[in-house]
C-alpha cells in the first residue's frame, strides 16, 4: 500500500513553474506536454486511485481543491487534468460499489496512464460506425474535444452498434492510443483553453475485442451510468473554472486599487464579489453532494449536480466579464492576462449539460418523465 499523496505540496511546488510561459502556449495553442511530464513524475494522474490498488489515495474533495488551485497558474493544465481525473473518479465509485473499475484503476496506478474522455461530446447517441467481426468489432469514428490527447495512453470512448437482435445500442470501451488505426487530427485551434490539446481523435477500423466492451446500453436513452459520471465529473471540471474566475477577480482587485478615484469602482468590486461568491457556493454545494463518493447514484443526484453546474457556470462567466469592467482599460491588454482568462472561462458553457438542456432535464424530471428527450434529427440541407 502506498502513502497518501500530498496534493497541497505538489501544487505549491509545480504551480509557479506551470505559470511560466502560459501566454506563449496560449498564443501558439501548444499543449502542456512538460506539465504532464511533471505531473506524471509526482504521480498526480494516479492520485485518486485507492491506496490499496497502488494509487495516491486522495479524496475527491482534495482533487477538486488541487484543480481549483492549479487553474490560476495554468487553466489549460487544470482543465485537461480534470478530464482524466473524472474518469478515474467514476471508476473509483464503481470499484467501491462492486462494479467494474478495478482493472482500469490498477492500470492507472501501475503505469501512471493518462485517460482521455470523449463522453461529453458523444452523450447519449454517440457517433461512429461499428462492424461486427470475429471476436470483436471494427470501429471508425471521429471523436472531438479529447482533452489531453497528445499525452493520452487510453481513449475511453463509445460508438453506436445496431445489434441484429436487440437493435441500436451504444458500446463503451477503452482504446489504447498505440492501437492500429488511432490518430490525432491536430485541429485544436480555439477561442479559449488553447493549451488543453483537446483535438479530435480519429479511429479508422480500430479493432475492439469483445472483452474490452465494458458496457452496452440502449442508444438515445438515459442510462444509470450517467448518474455516476455527472456526480463525480462536474465538481472536478467546475473546480478548474472557478479557479479561473478567482484568478480574474484577483487581477481586477489589483487594478481597482489604482482606480479608487472613480466612484464606480467600489460598486464594480461589490458586484464582482457577489458573482464570484455565487460560483464558489455552487461549486462547494456540488462537492458536498458528491461527498467523496458517498452519494446515491440516482437521477435526482445528477439533477442536483447539473442545476448547480449551470449556476456556477453562469457565475464564472459573469465574474470574468465583471473583472474586465472593473479593471478598466488595462484589462484589454493581453499582457495583464485577464483577456486570456475571459476566453478560457467561456469554455464552461459547453460541458454537459449546457444551460437549456439542463433546464429541460430538470423540468422533465420534475414532471415524472425520463430526464432526457434525445431524438435523433436528420440535418436539413440548405436550398441551392
Secondary structure, DSSP 8 states (H G I E B T S, - for coil): ------HHHHHHHHHHHHHTTHHHHHHHT---HHHHHHHHHTT-TTTTS-GGGTS----HHHHHHHHHHHHTT-HHHHHHHHHHHHHHHHHHHHHHTTSS-HHHHHHHHHH---EEE-HHHHTTT---EEEEETTEEEEEEEE---TTGGG-SEEEEEEEEEETTTEEEEEEEEEETTSTTEEE------SS-TTS----EEEEEEEEEGGGEEEEEETTS--THHHHHHHHHHHHHHHHHHHHHHHHHHHHHHHHTT-TTSTTHHHHHHHHHHHHHHHHHHHHHHHHHHGGGTS--SHHHHHHHHHHHHHHHHHHHHHHHHHHHHHGGGGGSGGGSHHHHHHHHGGGGGSSS-HHHHHHHHHHHHTTS-S-------------
